[in-house]
Amino acid sequence: MKYAGTIFIITGAIFVLIGIILYLGLNLSWPGKLPGDIRIIRPGYSLYFPVTTCIVASILVYLIRYLLKIFR
């Protein structure tokens, strides 16, 4: 149970940091506009699939989990 508590605390801290960034209005326009993200815009229809953004997010989650495993 201690490990689960640690995960919840760290996850909460990450959400708080994201909330502060959004509240302060810092312009983070790059997520979703990376090269490799698929965006099709037509009259009456739009499709958006963030391929590269998903890969970057996956790598970040992996690195966070790896660091937690090392320092545990």
Backbone as XML, in Angstrom:
<?xml version="1.0"?>
<chain id="A" units="angstrom">
  <residue number="1" name="MET">
    <atom name="N" x="0.811" y="-1.201" z="0.000"/>
    <atom name="CA" x="0.000" y="0.000" z="0.000"/>
    <atom name="C" x="0.851" y="1.260" z="0.000"/>
  </residue>
  <residue number="2" name="LYS">
    <atom name="N" x="2.055" y="1.163" z="0.546"/>
    <atom name="CA" x="2.919" y="2.331" z="0.568"/>
    <atom name="C" x="3.277" y="2.776" z="-0.851"/>
  </residue>
  <residue number="3" name="TYR">
    <atom name="N" x="3.519" y="1.802" z="-1.694"/>
    <atom name="CA" x="3.888" y="2.100" z="-3.073"/>
    <atom name="C" x="2.742" y="2.783" z="-3.805"/>
  </residue>
  <residue number="4" name="ALA">
    <atom name="N" x="1.518" y="2.305" z="-3.596"/>
    <atom name="CA" x="0.352" y="2.916" z="-4.237"/>
    <atom name="C" x="0.175" y="4.350" z="-3.750"/>
  </residue>
  <residue number="5" name="GLY">
    <atom name="N" x="0.405" y="4.589" z="-2.475"/>
    <atom name="CA" x="0.313" y="5.939" z="-1.938"/>
    <atom name="C" x="1.327" y="6.873" z="-2.568"/>
  </residue>
  <residue number="6" name="THR">
    <atom name="N" x="2.537" y="6.367" z="-2.761"/>
    <atom name="CA" x="3.585" y="7.168" z="-3.401"/>
    <atom name="C" x="3.196" y="7.527" z="-4.828"/>
  </residue>
  <residue number="7" name="ILE">
    <atom name="N" x="2.644" y="6.580" z="-5.551"/>
    <atom name="CA" x="2.213" y="6.839" z="-6.927"/>
    <atom name="C" x="1.128" y="7.912" z="-6.952"/>
  </residue>
  <residue number="8" name="PHE">
    <atom name="N" x="0.171" y="7.821" z="-6.030"/>
    <atom name="CA" x="-0.897" y="8.822" z="-5.984"/>
    <atom name="C" x="-0.357" y="10.209" z="-5.647"/>
  </residue>
  <residue number="9" name="ILE">
    <atom name="N" x="0.593" y="10.285" z="-4.751"/>
    <atom name="CA" x="1.170" y="11.582" z="-4.381"/>
    <atom name="C" x="1.916" y="12.183" z="-5.561"/>
  </residue>
  <residue number="10" name="ILE">
    <atom name="N" x="2.709" y="11.397" z="-6.239"/>
    <atom name="CA" x="3.476" y="11.902" z="-7.380"/>
    <atom name="C" x="2.538" y="12.300" z="-8.522"/>
  </residue>
  <residue number="11" name="THR">
    <atom name="N" x="1.535" y="11.483" z="-8.790"/>
    <atom name="CA" x="0.560" y="11.809" z="-9.831"/>
    <atom name="C" x="-0.171" y="13.100" z="-9.497"/>
  </residue>
  <residue number="12" name="GLY">
    <atom name="N" x="-0.543" y="13.254" z="-8.230"/>
    <atom name="CA" x="-1.208" y="14.480" z="-7.801"/>
    <atom name="C" x="-0.314" y="15.699" z="-7.970"/>
  </residue>
  <residue number="13" name="ALA">
    <atom name="N" x="0.960" y="15.551" z="-7.644"/>
    <atom name="CA" x="1.900" y="16.661" z="-7.797"/>
    <atom name="C" x="2.042" y="17.057" z="-9.265"/>
  </residue>
  <residue number="14" name="ILE">
    <atom name="N" x="2.059" y="16.080" z="-10.142"/>
    <atom name="CA" x="2.152" y="16.371" z="-11.578"/>
    <atom name="C" x="0.909" y="17.115" z="-12.041"/>
  </residue>
  <residue number="15" name="PHE">
    <atom name="N" x="-0.280" y="16.675" z="-11.581"/>
    <atom name="CA" x="-1.512" y="17.372" z="-11.955"/>
    <atom name="C" x="-1.542" y="18.795" z="-11.407"/>
  </residue>
  <residue number="16" name="VAL">
    <atom name="N" x="-1.016" y="19.003" z="-10.209"/>
    <atom name="CA" x="-0.961" y="20.350" z="-9.645"/>
    <atom name="C" x="-0.056" y="21.239" z="-10.492"/>
  </residue>
  <residue number="17" name="LEU">
    <atom name="N" x="1.088" y="20.721" z="-10.904"/>
    <atom name="CA" x="1.990" y="21.499" z="-11.754"/>
    <atom name="C" x="1.343" y="21.853" z="-13.092"/>
  </residue>
  <residue number="18" name="ILE">
    <atom name="N" x="0.655" y="20.901" z="-13.684"/>
    <atom name="CA" x="-0.043" y="21.164" z="-14.943"/>
    <atom name="C" x="-1.127" y="22.216" z="-14.727"/>
  </residue>
  <residue number="19" name="GLY">
    <atom name="N" x="-1.850" y="22.120" z="-13.619"/>
    <atom name="CA" x="-2.884" y="23.094" z="-13.303"/>
    <atom name="C" x="-2.322" y="24.488" z="-13.119"/>
  </residue>
  <residue number="20" name="ILE">
    <atom name="N" x="-1.185" y="24.602" z="-12.449"/>
    <atom name="CA" x="-0.547" y="25.915" z="-12.262"/>
    <atom name="C" x="-0.126" y="26.500" z="-13.596"/>
  </residue>
  <residue number="21" name="ILE">
    <atom name="N" x="0.436" y="25.666" z="-14.455"/>
    <atom name="CA" x="0.854" y="26.141" z="-15.776"/>
    <atom name="C" x="-0.352" y="26.641" z="-16.566"/>
  </residue>
  <residue number="22" name="LEU">
    <atom name="N" x="-1.448" y="25.888" z="-16.536"/>
    <atom name="CA" x="-2.644" y="26.305" z="-17.265"/>
    <atom name="C" x="-3.273" y="27.554" z="-16.641"/>
  </residue>
  <residue number="23" name="TYR">
    <atom name="N" x="-3.251" y="27.644" z="-15.320"/>
    <atom name="CA" x="-3.844" y="28.791" z="-14.634"/>
    <atom name="C" x="-3.073" y="30.072" z="-14.934"/>
  </residue>
  <residue number="24" name="LEU">
    <atom name="N" x="-1.761" y="29.979" z="-14.958"/>
    <atom name="CA" x="-0.942" y="31.156" z="-15.231"/>
    <atom name="C" x="-0.983" y="31.559" z="-16.698"/>
  </residue>
  <residue number="25" name="GLY">
    <atom name="N" x="-1.513" y="30.707" z="-17.514"/>
    <atom name="CA" x="-1.679" y="31.038" z="-18.922"/>
    <atom name="C" x="-0.401" y="30.945" z="-19.730"/>
  </residue>
  <residue number="26" name="LEU">
    <atom name="N" x="0.525" y="30.135" z="-19.286"/>
    <atom name="CA" x="1.746" y="29.971" z="-20.065"/>
    <atom name="C" x="1.384" y="29.308" z="-21.387"/>
  </residue>
  <residue number="27" name="ASN">
    <atom name="N" x="1.929" y="29.817" z="-22.438"/>
    <atom name="CA" x="1.566" y="29.360" z="-23.767"/>
    <atom name="C" x="2.326" y="28.087" z="-24.125"/>
  </residue>
  <residue number="28" name="LEU">
    <atom name="N" x="1.652" y="26.974" z="-24.021"/>
    <atom name="CA" x="2.220" y="25.699" z="-24.438"/>
    <atom name="C" x="1.512" y="25.266" z="-25.717"/>
  </residue>
  <residue number="29" name="SER">
    <atom name="N" x="1.876" y="25.878" z="-26.812"/>
    <atom name="CA" x="1.184" y="25.585" z="-28.065"/>
    <atom name="C" x="1.806" y="24.410" z="-28.821"/>
  </residue>
  <residue number="30" name="TRP">
    <atom name="N" x="2.957" y="23.933" z="-28.388"/>
    <atom name="CA" x="3.605" y="22.860" z="-29.145"/>
    <atom name="C" x="2.932" y="21.507" z="-28.994"/>
  </residue>
  <residue number="31" name="PRO">
    <atom name="N" x="2.299" y="21.164" z="-27.844"/>
    <atom name="CA" x="1.649" y="19.841" z="-27.827"/>
    <atom name="C" x="0.521" y="19.785" z="-28.852"/>
  </residue>
  <residue number="32" name="GLY">
    <atom name="N" x="0.587" y="18.830" z="-29.704"/>
    <atom name="CA" x="-0.432" y="18.690" z="-30.729"/>
    <atom name="C" x="-0.083" y="19.357" z="-32.045"/>
  </residue>
  <residue number="33" name="LYS">
    <atom name="N" x="1.030" y="20.056" z="-32.085"/>
    <atom name="CA" x="1.433" y="20.709" z="-33.329"/>
    <atom name="C" x="2.847" y="20.291" z="-33.732"/>
  </residue>
  <residue number="34" name="LEU">
    <atom name="N" x="3.221" y="19.105" z="-33.354"/>
    <atom name="CA" x="4.546" y="18.602" z="-33.698"/>
    <atom name="C" x="4.538" y="18.035" z="-35.116"/>
  </residue>
  <residue number="35" name="PRO">
    <atom name="N" x="5.701" y="18.007" z="-35.769"/>
    <atom name="CA" x="5.765" y="17.367" z="-37.078"/>
    <atom name="C" x="5.414" y="15.884" z="-36.940"/>
  </residue>
  <residue number="36" name="GLY">
    <atom name="N" x="4.570" y="15.394" z="-37.779"/>
    <atom name="CA" x="4.149" y="14.009" z="-37.715"/>
    <atom name="C" x="2.732" y="13.850" z="-37.182"/>
  </residue>
  <residue number="37" name="ASP">
    <atom name="N" x="2.177" y="14.913" z="-36.600"/>
    <atom name="CA" x="0.781" y="14.872" z="-36.172"/>
    <atom name="C" x="-0.099" y="15.033" z="-37.408"/>
  </residue>
  <residue number="38" name="ILE">
    <atom name="N" x="-1.114" y="14.203" z="-37.506"/>
    <atom name="CA" x="-1.983" y="14.206" z="-38.687"/>
    <atom name="C" x="-3.151" y="15.144" z="-38.431"/>
  </residue>
  <residue number="39" name="ARG">
    <atom name="N" x="-3.328" y="16.112" z="-39.312"/>
    <atom name="CA" x="-4.430" y="17.068" z="-39.201"/>
    <atom name="C" x="-5.040" y="17.255" z="-40.584"/>
  </residue>
  <residue number="40" name="ILE">
    <atom name="N" x="-6.309" y="16.885" z="-40.704"/>
    <atom name="CA" x="-7.043" y="17.055" z="-41.955"/>
    <atom name="C" x="-8.233" y="17.960" z="-41.659"/>
  </residue>
  <residue number="41" name="ILE">
    <atom name="N" x="-8.256" y="19.095" z="-42.315"/>
    <atom name="CA" x="-9.349" y="20.049" z="-42.109"/>
    <atom name="C" x="-10.023" y="20.300" z="-43.447"/>
  </residue>
  <residue number="42" name="ARG">
    <atom name="N" x="-11.299" y="19.993" z="-43.523"/>
    <atom name="CA" x="-12.097" y="20.209" z="-44.730"/>
    <atom name="C" x="-13.387" y="20.896" z="-44.317"/>
  </residue>
  <residue number="43" name="PRO">
    <atom name="N" x="-14.100" y="21.477" z="-45.232"/>
    <atom name="CA" x="-15.365" y="22.133" z="-44.863"/>
    <atom name="C" x="-16.345" y="21.130" z="-44.240"/>
  </residue>
  <residue number="44" name="GLY">
    <atom name="N" x="-16.751" y="21.411" z="-43.027"/>
    <atom name="CA" x="-17.701" y="20.551" z="-42.339"/>
    <atom name="C" x="-17.102" y="19.302" z="-41.726"/>
  </residue>
  <residue number="45" name="TYR">
    <atom name="N" x="-15.770" y="19.158" z="-41.771"/>
    <atom name="CA" x="-15.140" y="17.943" z="-41.284"/>
    <atom name="C" x="-13.713" y="18.251" z="-40.864"/>
  </residue>
  <residue number="46" name="SER">
    <atom name="N" x="-13.320" y="17.732" z="-39.731"/>
    <atom name="CA" x="-11.920" y="17.844" z="-39.335"/>
    <atom name="C" x="-11.499" y="16.567" z="-38.623"/>
  </residue>
  <residue number="47" name="LEU">
    <atom name="N" x="-10.290" y="16.140" z="-38.896"/>
    <atom name="CA" x="-9.724" y="14.946" z="-38.289"/>
    <atom name="C" x="-8.359" y="15.319" z="-37.743"/>
  </residue>
  <residue number="48" name="TYR">
    <atom name="N" x="-8.114" y="14.923" z="-36.509"/>
    <atom name="CA" x="-6.837" y="15.216" z="-35.888"/>
    <atom name="C" x="-6.360" y="13.971" z="-35.160"/>
  </residue>
  <residue number="49" name="PHE">
    <atom name="N" x="-5.155" y="13.510" z="-35.464"/>
    <atom name="CA" x="-4.572" y="12.358" z="-34.803"/>
    <atom name="C" x="-3.124" y="12.689" z="-34.448"/>
  </residue>
  <residue number="50" name="PRO">
    <atom name="N" x="-2.844" y="12.923" z="-33.162"/>
    <atom name="CA" x="-1.502" y="13.366" z="-32.743"/>
    <atom name="C" x="-0.512" y="12.215" z="-32.578"/>
  </residue>
  <residue number="51" name="VAL">
    <atom name="N" x="0.001" y="11.709" z="-33.667"/>
    <atom name="CA" x="0.913" y="10.561" z="-33.637"/>
    <atom name="C" x="2.189" y="10.900" z="-32.869"/>
  </residue>
  <residue number="52" name="THR">
    <atom name="N" x="2.869" y="11.952" z="-33.270"/>
    <atom name="CA" x="4.137" y="12.321" z="-32.644"/>
    <atom name="C" x="3.942" y="12.744" z="-31.194"/>
  </residue>
  <residue number="53" name="THR">
    <atom name="N" x="2.867" y="13.467" z="-30.906"/>
    <atom name="CA" x="2.594" y="13.883" z="-29.538"/>
    <atom name="C" x="2.382" y="12.667" z="-28.646"/>
  </residue>
  <residue number="54" name="CYS">
    <atom name="N" x="1.708" y="11.646" z="-29.146"/>
    <atom name="CA" x="1.501" y="10.418" z="-28.372"/>
    <atom name="C" x="2.821" y="9.709" z="-28.099"/>
  </residue>
  <residue number="55" name="ILE">
    <atom name="N" x="3.707" y="9.701" z="-29.067"/>
    <atom name="CA" x="5.008" y="9.065" z="-28.885"/>
    <atom name="C" x="5.827" y="9.818" z="-27.838"/>
  </residue>
  <residue number="56" name="VAL">
    <atom name="N" x="5.832" y="11.151" z="-27.912"/>
    <atom name="CA" x="6.566" y="11.959" z="-26.934"/>
    <atom name="C" x="5.983" y="11.749" z="-25.535"/>
  </residue>
  <residue number="57" name="ALA">
    <atom name="N" x="4.670" y="11.751" z="-25.408"/>
    <atom name="CA" x="4.033" y="11.534" z="-24.111"/>
    <atom name="C" x="4.371" y="10.144" z="-23.567"/>
  </residue>
  <residue number="58" name="SER">
    <atom name="N" x="4.403" y="9.156" z="-24.426"/>
    <atom name="CA" x="4.744" y="7.799" z="-24.007"/>
    <atom name="C" x="6.175" y="7.727" z="-23.491"/>
  </residue>
  <residue number="59" name="ILE">
    <atom name="N" x="7.088" y="8.388" z="-24.170"/>
    <atom name="CA" x="8.487" y="8.404" z="-23.728"/>
    <atom name="C" x="8.608" y="9.100" z="-22.379"/>
  </residue>
  <residue number="60" name="LEU">
    <atom name="N" x="7.892" y="10.202" z="-22.180"/>
    <atom name="CA" x="7.938" y="10.908" z="-20.895"/>
    <atom name="C" x="7.389" y="10.042" z="-19.757"/>
  </residue>
  <residue number="61" name="VAL">
    <atom name="N" x="6.300" y="9.358" z="-20.000"/>
    <atom name="CA" x="5.734" y="8.473" z="-18.975"/>
    <atom name="C" x="6.705" y="7.344" z="-18.660"/>
  </residue>
  <residue number="62" name="TYR">
    <atom name="N" x="7.335" y="6.787" z="-19.678"/>
    <atom name="CA" x="8.317" y="5.735" z="-19.470"/>
    <atom name="C" x="9.482" y="6.232" z="-18.622"/>
  </residue>
  <residue number="63" name="LEU">
    <atom name="N" x="10.000" y="7.424" z="-18.934"/>
    <atom name="CA" x="11.127" y="7.967" z="-18.177"/>
    <atom name="C" x="10.754" y="8.227" z="-16.728"/>
  </residue>
  <residue number="64" name="ILE">
    <atom name="N" x="9.557" y="8.731" z="-16.485"/>
    <atom name="CA" x="9.105" y="8.976" z="-15.113"/>
    <atom name="C" x="9.010" y="7.659" z="-14.350"/>
  </residue>
  <residue number="65" name="ARG">
    <atom name="N" x="8.425" y="6.643" z="-14.975"/>
    <atom name="CA" x="8.321" y="5.336" z="-14.313"/>
    <atom name="C" x="9.702" y="4.729" z="-14.066"/>
  </residue>
  <residue number="66" name="TYR">
    <atom name="N" x="10.609" y="4.904" z="-15.015"/>
    <atom name="CA" x="11.960" y="4.390" z="-14.866"/>
    <atom name="C" x="12.674" y="5.073" z="-13.701"/>
  </residue>
  <residue number="67" name="LEU">
    <atom name="N" x="12.557" y="6.395" z="-13.611"/>
    <atom name="CA" x="13.188" y="7.126" z="-12.514"/>
    <atom name="C" x="12.581" y="6.745" z="-11.162"/>
  </residue>
  <residue number="68" name="LEU">
    <atom name="N" x="11.267" y="6.527" z="-11.127"/>
    <atom name="CA" x="10.641" y="6.087" z="-9.883"/>
    <atom name="C" x="11.141" y="4.720" z="-9.466"/>
  </residue>
  <residue number="69" name="LYS">
    <atom name="N" x="11.378" y="3.871" z="-10.442"/>
    <atom name="CA" x="11.875" y="2.528" z="-10.152"/>
    <atom name="C" x="13.310" y="2.578" z="-9.628"/>
  </residue>
  <residue number="70" name="ILE">
    <atom name="N" x="14.121" y="3.476" z="-10.175"/>
    <atom name="CA" x="15.519" y="3.597" z="-9.739"/>
    <atom name="C" x="15.594" y="4.125" z="-8.305"/>
  </residue>
  <residue number="71" name="PHE">
    <atom name="N" x="14.820" y="5.173" z="-8.023"/>
    <atom name="CA" x="14.920" y="5.833" z="-6.721"/>
    <atom name="C" x="14.022" y="5.208" z="-5.655"/>
  </residue>
  <residue number="72" name="ARG">
    <atom name="N" x="13.399" y="4.136" z="-5.956"/>
    <atom name="CA" x="12.534" y="3.458" z="-5.003"/>
    <atom name="C" x="13.297" y="2.671" z="-4.002"/>
  </residue>
</chain>
